[in-house]
Structure formats: structure tokens, C-alpha cells
Amino acid sequence: MATQYQHQEHTHSYYAATVNEKTDYPVLQGAKSADVCVIGGGFTGVATALTLAERGYCVALIEANRIGWGASGRNGGQLINGISGLSKIRKKHGEGIADMLWDLRWRGNDIVHDRVARYAIDCDFKTGFVEVALKPRHLDELEEYAAEMDAHNFAHEYALWDRAKTREILGTDAYIGGFVNYRDGHLHPLNLCIGEARAAYELGVQIFEQSPVTKIEHGDKPKVHTAGGHVVAESVVLAGNAYHHLEPKHLSNLIFPAGSYIIATEPLSDEMVNEINPLDLAVTDLNEVVDYHRLSADKRMLYGGRCNYSGREPASIEASILPRMLKTYPQLKNVKIEYEWGGMIGIVLNRIPTLGRINKNVYYCQGYSGHGVNATHVMGELVADAIAGTMEKFDLFANMKHFRIPGSQWMGNQIIALGMLYYRMRDLL
Ligand SMILES: Cc1cc2nc3c(=O)[nH]c(=O)nc-3n(C[C@H](O)[C@H](O)[C@H](O)COP(=O)(O)OP(=O)(O)OC[C@H]3O[C@@H](n4cnc5c(N)ncnc54)[C@H](O)[C@@H]3O)c2cc1C
């Protein structure tokens, strides 16, 4: 089935305006071959391709638009431990795998950390992340989290903050407490994605841009088709997340696209930076529908939130996000907004990323429910392990049951929007 979109350049984000490298990989033309063909040049696809290349595989990576064009090049840049839905996997498999899951939830951070250092990727990487409480039940969650860190003898700096400390560091009365840790952090996601793709290319990965895949022809050696060419491979990895429409018989209505939106201010004065985020931390609240913010390297406030689960774009991103930012930081009321943008995340009903195989040699990996900078890097490694024959961790996810909402994707989005309305009401209580 043909994809439903045209190839496009990057959206007008702060990230696209500050890229280190404008990628210009060739369009796929004619017949190519590889051990593994990866479809989608976001973090999932690039991390998978790079992991495979590091292990000596011959890889082709095909992107419909530009490397990092999707959610990976547009997100909040918060590198946060955890993979959504892990608690359900633990419930199914019991305490025996608790330590393995604890390691897995941090694994993506370590991979990013290593790659930034090994390949000298300039992506403004900083450690330090604080989860903030808006209501008393959030404080209970933070205390449980701190106890979990204690139990694991967590080797990085972490601390619980009371209201006064949170006020002192984050310059707002909106938060009643916080939990900071220095293993999570933040970065320029588009520069990370492009830097990882550059590293993969230098290890021999054939990268193609502006080459939407139109069809996967299954078989012992699957053939991946675009308008101008094809790649024959031993294995295929489908990593198009919320933006692809391939393999509808197997994958339609497994994940649902939902919009998330960010505004970026003009660079703030030093006085303002000292007032609202002098430690340069990434910040996320504990609501079900989260607000998140951080400073860019040039000290702009990047403030995001307000997922749109109905599949409809808001009429104005600024009109939808600015009041939220000003509620938290009224002191920014005279600051100019210079960028606004959004992107699509892939929501899964039970929140567990959907990993699996269509036939024995076509893998898919998608659906991080809005939490993916860390998780995509973990999943890239799990898929690479599976291709090499080590299925244990891949199967933890692949064997989880997912519910497919019958009917059209539009119908699925309306059902998800209704479900999220319930959570928004809870956030208001
Ligand atoms: C506004 C926003 C803020 C976010 N903030 C955070 C955050 O702060 N921290 C965090 O952890 N997560 C965040 N996320 C989520 C995170 O960005 C995603 O989970 C993650 O980037 C998903 O990566 P991906 O590679 O699977 O998908 P994408 O990055 O969406 O990549 C999919 C790629 O596949 C390509 N593609 C699709 N179909 C085809 C085809 N037929 N042929 C070839 N290529 C195809 C697309 O063009 C696209 O480039 C945010 C997301 C958004 C949108």
C-alpha cells in the first residue's frame, strides 16, 4: 500500500534552525542489497542501524524525508529513564526480572552517553533532570521513587526537594516539591539524531533520504521498495513510528498518532536564567498529561505539553502552550516567542512499546507513548540483539498482548481522546 505523505523538509523548529549539519543523503535509486534494511530515520531507525553497524552488519537505512524529520528531531530533548509500560511487564513476569527491568530503564541513557562521547556528537548534552509535584499525591510518588533509588544504591547524585527548595531552584510557586537526579538530562535531539546517523554512515551504513518506502515484499530475502529503487536484505526493521502506514494488515490501529507541541522564547537574560533555572535542569511535571520545559544552549525557554489525542492540530500552537508557560512563569510575560512547532508521538493503549515480527525476518518497533529518547535507544539494541539471534529481552515486549481498536484510525483516536479526557480531569483534581 502506498504511503500517504509527500517527502518534506524539517519543520520550522528551534532545532531545525540550529542544526550542525544539513543532511543531504541520496535518494534511493536502482537495486541495492544489505544484511539489514531499516525503514525510518528517527532515533529508532538510526539507533538500530548504528548498533548493527557497530557489530559489523551491512545496513541500509531509508528515510522518507530527512534524518530526524519526525518526533526524534522535534521533541523536548529530555533524556529521561524509563520505558512506558514496564510495570505491566514486571507484573506479568514477576519479581525475578525486576533487576533486569531496572537496568533496562536506564540503558538508553547509557547508550546516548557513550555515543555522544565516542563519536564526539555536539548536541548540548547536559545531565540533571527534576520531576516536579503539583499536588500532594505527586509528593507520595516522588518519595516512592527516592526509596527505589535508595534500594538500588543508585550511584548518581539524587535528592528530594521540599517546596521551599523547589521554589528556590526553579523560581516558581507552581510546584510543591521535586526529585532531581543527575543520570537523566537533556540535549538537542535533532543534532543527536543527525550525529548518530553520521556515525552510522562512517561505519558504512548506506543512508537514503527523501525516499518513502511504498511496500515490503516478504520472502526469504525481503525486498523494500521505494518509487525509484529497492533494497534486498536478509532482515528488515520497520521504524516509522506514528508516521508510517506500512503493513496495515498487521499494524493498523496498534498505535495512534497524537500531537505534542513546544514553544521557544527568545534567549533569556542572565538574571532571568538565574531566577528560573540556574542549574540548567530538564523539568517535567507529574500530571498524566505532562508539561515539560528546559533551557536551550542559548538560554531560550523551551516549554512543551498539551498532547492532542484527537489527531487534530490546534489552530495556534502558541495560543495553546503560552498560557501554560505563563501560569508556571508569569515573569516571562514580556518575552517574545520565536518558534512554535509540534510532532506526532505514537500512543499505545496499554503504553507498552509494540515490538514484534511479521514473518521471521521483518521486525517492527514503535509506540513509546510520548517517552522515547531513552526508550528508542534501548529498543534499537533489543532489535539488533534479536537479529543476531538473542531474543530474550525482545520477547519480553513482543510477547505482551496488545489490543487493536476495531474500525478506522480516526475512530481509535476518538476513543483515545475520550480516555485522555478522564486523565485530564484527574489532573485537575
Ligand atoms: C513535541 C514532542 C515532544 C517530545 N518530547 C520528548 C521528550 O522530551 N523526551 C522523550 O523521551 N520523548 C519525547 N517525545 C517522544 C519521542 O520524540 C519519540 O518517542 C521518539 O522520537 C520516536 O522515535 P522514532 O524513531 O520511533 O519515530 P520518529 O522520530 O517519528 O521517526 C520515524 C521516521 O520514519 C520515517 N518514515 C515514516 N514512514 C516511512 C516510510 N514509509 N519510508 C521511510 N521512512 C518513513 C518518518 O519520516 C520519520 O522520520 C516527544 C515527541 C514530540 C512529538
The ligand as an SDF file (V2000), in Angstrom:
LIG
                    3D

 53 58  0  0  0  0  0  0  0  0999 V2000
    6.7610   17.5300   20.5250 C   0  0  0  0  0  0  0  0  0  0  0  0
    7.3070   16.2550   21.1000 C   0  0  0  0  0  0  0  0  0  0  0  0
    7.9810   16.2890   22.3090 C   0  0  0  0  0  0  0  0  0  0  0  0
    8.5360   15.1190   22.8400 C   0  0  0  0  0  0  0  0  0  0  0  0
    9.3320   15.2240   23.9540 N   0  0  0  0  0  0  0  0  0  0  0  0
   10.0060   14.1420   24.3830 C   0  0  0  0  0  0  0  0  0  0  0  0
   10.9790   14.2660   25.3970 C   0  0  0  0  0  0  0  0  0  0  0  0
   11.2890   15.3690   25.8580 O   0  0  0  0  0  0  0  0  0  0  0  0
   11.6040   13.1260   25.8490 N   0  0  0  0  0  0  0  0  0  0  0  0
   11.3230   11.8990   25.3160 C   0  0  0  0  0  0  0  0  0  0  0  0
   11.8760   10.9020   25.7590 O   0  0  0  0  0  0  0  0  0  0  0  0
   10.4450   11.7460   24.2910 N   0  0  0  0  0  0  0  0  0  0  0  0
    9.7980   12.8400   23.8020 C   0  0  0  0  0  0  0  0  0  0  0  0
    8.9540   12.7140   22.7200 N   0  0  0  0  0  0  0  0  0  0  0  0
    8.7760   11.3820   22.1060 C   0  0  0  0  0  0  0  0  0  0  0  0
    9.9660   10.9780   21.2130 C   0  0  0  0  0  0  0  0  0  0  0  0
   10.3670   12.0570   20.4170 O   0  0  0  0  0  0  0  0  0  0  0  0
    9.5710    9.7850   20.3320 C   0  0  0  0  0  0  0  0  0  0  0  0
    9.1160    8.7270   21.1510 O   0  0  0  0  0  0  0  0  0  0  0  0
   10.7340    9.2480   19.5020 C   0  0  0  0  0  0  0  0  0  0  0  0
   11.4220   10.2960   18.8660 O   0  0  0  0  0  0  0  0  0  0  0  0
   10.2490    8.2430   18.4660 C   0  0  0  0  0  0  0  0  0  0  0  0
   11.3030    7.9630   17.5810 O   0  0  0  0  0  0  0  0  0  0  0  0
   11.0480    7.0820   16.2750 P   0  0  0  0  0  0  0  0  0  0  0  0
   12.3300    6.9830   15.5660 O   0  0  0  0  0  0  0  0  0  0  0  0
   10.3860    5.8050   16.6680 O   0  0  0  0  0  0  0  0  0  0  0  0
    9.9730    7.8950   15.4390 O   0  0  0  0  0  0  0  0  0  0  0  0
   10.1700    9.2740   14.5560 P   0  0  0  0  0  0  0  0  0  0  0  0
   11.2320   10.1280   15.1320 O   0  0  0  0  0  0  0  0  0  0  0  0
    8.8300    9.8420   14.4040 O   0  0  0  0  0  0  0  0  0  0  0  0
   10.7480    8.7150   13.2040 O   0  0  0  0  0  0  0  0  0  0  0  0
   10.0150    7.9840   12.2860 C   0  0  0  0  0  0  0  0  0  0  0  0
   10.6390    8.2740   10.9340 C   0  0  0  0  0  0  0  0  0  0  0  0
   10.1380    7.3120    9.9940 O   0  0  0  0  0  0  0  0  0  0  0  0
   10.0070    7.9760    8.7610 C   0  0  0  0  0  0  0  0  0  0  0  0
    9.0620    7.2050    7.9480 N   0  0  0  0  0  0  0  0  0  0  0  0
    7.7420    7.0110    8.1670 C   0  0  0  0  0  0  0  0  0  0  0  0
    7.2190    6.2720    7.1870 N   0  0  0  0  0  0  0  0  0  0  0  0
    8.2260    5.9790    6.3340 C   0  0  0  0  0  0  0  0  0  0  0  0
    8.3010    5.2730    5.1000 C   0  0  0  0  0  0  0  0  0  0  0  0
    7.2140    4.7200    4.5330 N   0  0  0  0  0  0  0  0  0  0  0  0
    9.5020    5.1800    4.4780 N   0  0  0  0  0  0  0  0  0  0  0  0
   10.6190    5.7310    5.0320 C   0  0  0  0  0  0  0  0  0  0  0  0
   10.5870    6.4200    6.1740 N   0  0  0  0  0  0  0  0  0  0  0  0
    9.4050    6.5420    6.8150 C   0  0  0  0  0  0  0  0  0  0  0  0
    9.4920    9.3550    9.1280 C   0  0  0  0  0  0  0  0  0  0  0  0
    9.7110   10.2950    8.0960 O   0  0  0  0  0  0  0  0  0  0  0  0
   10.2780    9.6550   10.3970 C   0  0  0  0  0  0  0  0  0  0  0  0
   11.4620   10.3880   10.1450 O   0  0  0  0  0  0  0  0  0  0  0  0
    8.3560   13.8630   22.1720 C   0  0  0  0  0  0  0  0  0  0  0  0
    7.6590   13.8210   20.9660 C   0  0  0  0  0  0  0  0  0  0  0  0
    7.1510   15.0020   20.4230 C   0  0  0  0  0  0  0  0  0  0  0  0
    6.4240   14.9400   19.1110 C   0  0  0  0  0  0  0  0  0  0  0  0
  1  2  1  0
  2  3  1  0
  2 52  2  0
  3  4  2  0
  4  5  1  0
  4 50  1  0
  5  6  2  0
  6  7  1  0
  6 13  1  0
  7  8  2  0
  7  9  1  0
  9 10  1  0
 10 11  2  0
 10 12  1  0
 12 13  2  0
 13 14  1  0
 14 15  1  0
 14 50  1  0
 15 16  1  0
 16 17  1  0
 16 18  1  0
 18 19  1  0
 18 20  1  0
 20 21  1  0
 20 22  1  0
 22 23  1  0
 23 24  1  0
 24 25  2  0
 24 26  1  0
 24 27  1  0
 27 28  1  0
 28 29  2  0
 28 30  1  0
 28 31  1  0
 31 32  1  0
 32 33  1  0
 33 34  1  0
 33 48  1  0
 34 35  1  0
 35 36  1  0
 35 46  1  0
 36 37  1  0
 36 45  1  0
 37 38  2  0
 38 39  1  0
 39 40  1  0
 39 45  2  0
 40 41  1  0
 40 42  2  0
 42 43  1  0
 43 44  2  0
 44 45  1  0
 46 47  1  0
 46 48  1  0
 48 49  1  0
 50 51  2  0
 51 52  1  0
 52 53  1  0
M  END
$$$$
